[in-house]
Every structure is written in structure tokens, then in C-alpha cells.
Amino acid sequence: MKKLKRMRLINWHRFLNETIEINNSVLLSGENGAGKSTILDAIQLVLTCSKNNFNKAANENGKRTLAGYVRCKTGKESKPYEREGQVTAHIALEFYEAEKNRTFLVGAVIDSASETKEKTVWYRIENQGIKDELFLQGNKPKNIDLFRNTNKKVQTFNQTDAKKDFKNRFGRLEDKFFELVPKALAFKPIDDIKDFVYSYVLDKKEVNIEVLKENVRSYQELEKMLSIIKIKIQKLEAISECYDKIVNYEEREKVYDYIIKRSDVDISKENIARFEFSIKKLSDEIDALEAQRNQINNEISGKNDTKDKLEYELLHNEEYLAIKDLESKIYSLEPQIRELEKKKVSLMAALKESIKNTESLVAIEKDFPSAISYLNSARQVMQNFETSTVSSIMETFVKDKRYRSEEVSKKVYKHEAEKEDFDVRLSQVNKKITELEKKKLQYKPEITMLLEEIKKAFNKAGKASEPRILCELLRITDERWKNAVEGYLNTQRFYIIVEPEDFDLALNVYENLRKNRGLHSAGLINTSKLEGYDKSSNDTLASVVTSQSIWAKRFANMILGKVMLCEKVEELKLYKCSITPGCMLYQNHVARVIDPKVYKTPYIGEDAYKIQLEQALEEKSALEQQKRSVIDSLKELNKYKELLGRDRETEIKYNLEVLPRLKTNKEQLESLKVKKTELEKNNNFFQKQMVIEGLKKEIEKLDKEKENILSKKGSNDNQIKNEVKAKAFEEESLKRQEEELNNAEKALLEKLEKAQKEYEGIFVSKKTAKKIKEDYEGTKKRTETLRGDQEKALRDMQYRYKSEHDFGAEATYEGARLFLEELNKLKSSELLSYEEKVYEAKKGAELEFKEQFLSKLQENIKKAQGEFKQLNKALKDIKFGSESYEFKYSESKRFSKYYKMIMDDFNIVDGYSLLSGQFNDRHKEVIDELFEKLTLDEENSSKTLEEFTDYRTYMDYDIHINHGDGTESYYSKVAREKSGGETQTPFYVTIAASFVQLYSQGIGNESIGLILFDEAFDKMDDERTTGVLEFLNNLPLQMIIAAPPEKIQYIGPQVDSTLLALKEDNISYVEVYSYEKV
């Protein structure tokens, strides 16, 4: 064994110039701060050629640095370092090869120009022991250059070359030596097998996943975009299908229109033929009637001659002439009496109606004395026709009615004004409902005016972008905060949002409207100033608002990102600006409740129009109910006003004289009839008179027949005129219908022949053109209804698409062309492009996933399992008392699914896709979960990823203990049952076995055997400590152990020498401790 015999420290922390003798295994002891750990760090610096592993066992939280050691860091603010200026430090280790009886030095020289700048070289000198002249020139340490120049045998190295050289010189050791030394030095009591494995057995190996993370993120983002495109295509295909149905309905309507127009032509032709037949028939009837009339005229002429002769004879008779005079007077008086009787009936009816109305008035209004007086007098007139007192009473009554009617008219006018006001308000509400049913929110006129004018300006300038109102672009993700968002934004909800490059044009439109039309109070957002508002805190009002428009979301972040969410009002004052779900707002050190009227009518979200529609329908219902109440009152007032009407009384006033006149005329008529009866007693002239009367009746009958003939002839003449006129009108209609039919035929184009055959087939089955028209008008109307339904469905789908995907086309049938063009563009271009991008991104993610994640982890796991096999091989022949140990490893129970995926052989087979096919089928859940973690942006993502990229995570560990009596146990169980000291033994055995294996596998017969421990037995009881040291003494190892003074009595007897690190006046030095072994 190549043993360390001596070491030299110059300017190493508080050691100024110290040579330390090492006699085989050594215990380094001393009080805290005396320098025992400092010595171990010096040895480690040389052995491992590393400045990064200064022992953490002594001070885990310490930040020991090379500069701190060389310049002697004090920790004082006034003087942080004892040594200043240019400082050189030396560490030299002298080894002795017993087999070849020679020594060699390895060491390091450090030049420190400042606390942040130092240079280190390592060196080896063969056949050389430690001497002052190697390191000093006079009393001054040699710097690197001087050290090289004055020592010709020295070989100096940089860090990399030193490692290569030293491991060969120490016995051609493996690189593992440089890992084991600091691990053993840093070892401290530990209770968890996994911690031990992580700290002292398996090294952490970085797996660079930054490219993988970016590839996975890119892949998922592209896949998301592809998904959006597919959703768009699905929606646009539904729009296209709906559009095709409308086109089909339109084509059918053209056919139905042709059939209706052609049936109109046929109906007109049938009507013209019918008119012609009727005219001829009527003309023939007129000819027959004219012949009848001539015959009757001849008969009347003969009978008149006979009658005239008999009347001449009677005119010369005196009695006959007197009777004629009386008959003339009676004839004159009788019509007068009949007329007065009619007037009497009208008067009685007027009186009856007036009495009825007055009775109703008295029932409604009890305090109406003139009405009661009039009732009594009017009833007297009805009973005995007494009219002497009624006129004056009626005049008073009419005067009262006039006054009362004027008062009621005022009330009627007021109610009619109220009704008109309700009509206006209902008209406004109905208009609002109509727009809301089209899913169009209603805004103040100034907002609508500015929006429409900006649209016109954009269209004129050829801009594809469309101005939108902010509230239509926002969505609220948490209903509890809906009122708070609506209320806080208030009128800002109606700000108009345009693309950054369009703001100036929109602003000019606004300025022109301000100057020319006095427009004000509308808001226009300058989106170019919002670039710094992409993110918002999760505890602000902005966190519950989302949008597909980046500008709308940024504006929401700017306005709402400063408003903190508070569940309780007591929390409000903790922030400058905050709000509760109940809309208690705290701002500028003032708390106030937002007026519920502000958010009662919602404007944000897909359902805003539904709520507004419900509110509008409720408002309409309330207005209609109020209007009905006014109408009912108006009816009552009009009914009362009608009762106060004076028409009947006026009629009665001017017809009361009928009653006395009728009485006088009846008396006069009776007197004339008596006189006539006396004269008729002499009837000598009666026979001639009877003949004359007979002739008169016959002539009268013939005249009536002639009149009937003339009437019939006149009727026929009129009918002919009407038929001729109707025929002419029908002929004009036929011309127009033939023109319309021609247009319908042109509209059908190539489908005309099919439509003609369809009509002819229908004509055979339906028999009449009129029946065809009736049937097909119904069919066309139903088709128009279906088309209307489809057009509504089309608009609904277009509106949803516009809203969800910020699409600028009009939501109309005419605007469908742009939607279809978008569908074609997506299917023929963007879909293919994104599918290719997703494919390439998937390939990139898969390659990184395979080569930089799965393969590296699998490789590391397999190497780790190989290391365990080597460790177990070393442990196999080493016993602690009667016990032997063996490390066990298995797939992690917690990460079993991941382990299976990583160790699946498919992940190293070329040509197989990991994100599809068999591998993906087996491990899809794990891959998805892993990809989700790879794309985390939360603060704890780094810790999560660190765990998932550490190959050690995917295995569970244990130590199998074989006892001398043939029994066995597992460390994981023993550790729960025994004290801390007892559980440490397997770890010491493992560390020792690792070193024995390392040194025994060196090439050649002789290698070093150093193993360093710093306070490693601190928590172990004395008996256990003694047992471990006895075990270590039996191994081919040279121990250097640092421990506090209280451990000397237990550790000292088990080592060859004990050294004390002491400190005096801030200078450290070493003395041999005299100890007599028992």
C-alpha cells in the first residue's frame, strides 16, 4: 500500500507553515475552529484535484472557498481576510511505497492576487520527501513560477491533467476515486436508505431537457392550433351544409314559381274563353227580350184607347167630381200622418234610449238632481204623451251633462296621452327584442354611431379588420365575479377596440363626428399601448376574464389587473384597489358599493343577450300590463262620457211637436172620410169606374212586364260591359303573366325542360290549373318557411363563428361566400400546413424524448444497476461481525408506470414512433402526464422536473442483511425498529467496501488506501463506534478521521496515532497526542 506519511501546509487558513506527520491510521482531534476539518480539506484538494468539494460535514451551511482558505477569511466586516495583497499557499502530501522503498510528493500551489482571483497548479515529484527549500525562499513561500523554476524534478499540471496523472500514480485507479473521496468525507449519520444512495452511491446525472421542453411545448401548441382549425372546419362545414340547403330550397322555389306562373297563364286563358262564351250568350238573350217588349207595347196601346173613352164620360158627372176632391185631400193627408207616425216612433225610441242612459248615469253618479227630474218628466211623456213641462227640465239636464262631459274629456285626454307614451315605449322595447333575438346587443346611440362610421371608413380604406365593442370580446370564467367585472368596467365595457395600425384612422373618424355632429362619451382604445399587459396575477379581477382577442385581454389585464379579489370586506383595505363578489369596491382609500343598475343589464359573455332578452320581455310584459290598466280606465271614462252625450236629448227637443200635430191631423182625416162615405151612397157611375180600374190594372201589369224586360235587358248590357272589361283585364294579365313565366323560365336555365315535364305530369293528375296553383302556392310557402328557418340557422352559426373566432364577415346569406372561402382556405391550405407542422414537431419531440430523455434515463438506470452489482460484489466478501450486506434495487412503486416506460425496449428501437403505435398505446397515460409536467410554467415546475429527470427517482432501494445464524432482514424494516446508531453500520460498511473495491481493482500490486472521515461517528454510541473501527482496521485502508476531543477515548485506541489541532493567537498548529493503548 502506498501510505501517506507526511503533509505540509503553508498559508492554509490559520496554518502558517506546518509539517504534519501521518503514522498509518490517524485521528485528528481538536476543538471546533482549531483546524482539523481544514487539514482534511487540504488533503482532499490535492487528492481530487478539485476546488469545489470542501468538506460540508463539518459545516453544512458554510461557504468555504479556496480564497477563504488561502487568504484566511475572518468573517469580520472591518477586516474580512487576515492575509492581503499577493498570497501564495502550498499543500504537499508525501507518500511512501513500502514495496519499492521510495517516496513521492503530490501537491498544489495556489497564487491568490485578490479574493476573486487565484491560480492553482498541481504537481508531482518522484523520489522526494518534504523539505523546506522546496517551498520556501528564505522565509517566503515560493509562488508558482518560482516553484517551477527552482525545482527541476517537478511536474506541474492543470486540473484535468493532474487527475489523469494522480489516479495513475495512486495505483491506476478508476475515475470513481474522485467521487468517493468527497462522499466519504462529507458522510454524516443518515436514517434513510434513499438519501444514502443519492448522496454516497449514485451520482446525480443531468439530463438536458430544455430542447425537449421546447419541442413538446411547440408540438402541443401546434396540435392545439390544428385542433382549433379542425373545429373551425367542422363549424364551417355545418355553415356550408346549411348554405347548400338554402340554395337547394331556392332552386325548388324557382321550379314552384315556374309551375305557379304557368298555371296563372293557363288560368287566364281559361278565363278569357269563359268571358267570350258569356258575352255571346248575353247578346242572344237581349235580342229575345227586344221582341217581347215590342209585343207588350202594342197591347198597352189598345187598352189605353178604351180607358180614355170611359174616363171622358165620367168627367162630366158632378157627384163623381166631389168624391174626387175629397179623395185628393185624404190622399194628401194620409202620407203626412204616416210620416208623423214614423217620427213618433223615432221620438219614443229616443225617449226610451235617453231614459235608459239617464238611469245608468243616476246609477253611476247618485248626486245628479237634474237627471232625476228629467227621468220623471220623460216617463210622463212615454205614458200619456204629455209634453208641457219636459222642455225646460231637459234644458237644465243637458246643461249639467255638458259641464260633466267637459271634465271627463280632460281625464280621457290624459289617459290617451299615457296610452300613447306606453305605445312609444313598447315600440322601443319590441325593436330591442327583435335585435336581441338576432343576438345583437343594444347600445347607446353614440356608441352605435361611432362603430358604424368607423366600419364605413375601414371599408372605404379597404381594411379587412373590423372594429368591435370590448364587451363582445370578453368572457367571464367565474360567475361569482360577473357583477364585479361588469360593475367595475361600467361604461368601459362599450369602448371600441381596433387593431393598433387602425387607431389613427378610427380616431380621425371620431374627431369628425365630434366637430360635425357633437358626438361625445364613446371610448376608443389605443391597442398599441397595451403590449406590456399580456399577463395578470391570479388574485386580481383580470384573472376571471378571458378573450380570444389579444387586445381585449390586454386591456382587461390593464384595467382589472390592479383590482384585487377579496372574499371578505375586512380584506379590502389591505390593497390599494380591491373588490368583493358583492361589488363593495375599495379605491383611493374609499369604500363604496357599485350601483346595481350598472350591472343589472349584462353585456359580457355569450349569454348576455339572453339575459337582456329576458329583461326586455319582462319590461314588455310590465308595460303591456300598465297599458291594459290605462285602456281599461279609458274604456270606463269613454263609457261614462258616452252616457253624458246629448244627441238623444237634442233629437227629443226638436221632435216633441210631432205628438200634438199627429193628434190634429188624425182628427181632420176622420172628418174627410165621413163626408166621402155620404157622397158614395149614390153609385150610378160605379160600373164605368170599375171597368176603368180593371183596364188600369191590366195596363199597369203590362208596364211592369215591360219594365222587367227593360231591366233584364239593361242588366245584360251591363253584364256584357263587365265581361268585356274583365276579358280585357284578363288579356292584360295574360301578357304580364306570360312575361313573368318567361322570366321564370330564364331563371331555371338548364332545368327548364325538367320543370316543364313536371308541370305536364301534374296537369294530368290535378286536372285544373287552378288546383295546381293552389297546391303549389302552399308548397312554395312551406319551402320559403323552411328556407327562412335555414337562413336563421345560418345566421346563428355565422354569428357564433364570428364571435368565437373573431371572423370579420357579415353574418348573412350574402356573406356566406366569405365563410365558404375561409373553409376552402382552411381545408386546402392551413389544415395541410398545420398537419405537416404538427408532424414535424411531433417528430422533433419524439426524437428528443427518445434520445435525450428515455434513452439517457434508461442508460443511467442500467449503469446504476451495474454499479450496484459491482458494489454488491465488493460487499460479498466483507463481513461486519457475523453480518454481511447486499444492496437491493427494484422499480419504484410510486413511479412504476414511468419505470416500465423508460425500460421498455421499444424506446431504443429505430423506426418505431413513441407518440403513436404500440409504445404510445402502452404508455399513453404516462406520456401525457409527463408532457404536461414538461410544459409546466409554475414556480414548482423546476422541482418537479428535477425529480422526473433524475434516473434515481425510478428505483426503490434497500439493504439485505444476512445474519451469522442464517436469518436475514431488510434495512428498511430494521431502521424503523432500532436506534439511529445501530442503523448506521451498513452505510460505513458500504463506504469502506467501495474504497476496498476501488483500490483492489487498480492495476499493479500497490495502490493507496486512504479513506477520510470528518465527524462521521458523531451520533454513534461508543460500543458501535468501536465495532465499526475494528471492522475498518481489518481492511486494507489507511484511515484519517476527524472527531471532537470527547471521542478520543473511544476512537484513539483504534488508530495508530492521534493528532491534536490547536489554535493560539489565531494561529493553528498540530501536536501529537500521547495515548497509551491498553
Order of alpha helices (4+ residues) and beta strands (2+ residues): beta-beta-beta-alpha-alpha-beta-beta-beta-alpha-beta-beta-alpha-beta-alpha-alpha-alpha-alpha-alpha-alpha-alpha-alpha-beta-alpha-beta-alpha-beta-alpha-beta-beta-alpha-beta-beta-beta-beta-alpha-alpha-alpha-alpha-alpha-alpha-alpha-alpha-alpha-alpha-beta-alpha-alpha-alpha-beta-beta-alpha-alpha-beta-alpha-beta-alpha-beta-beta
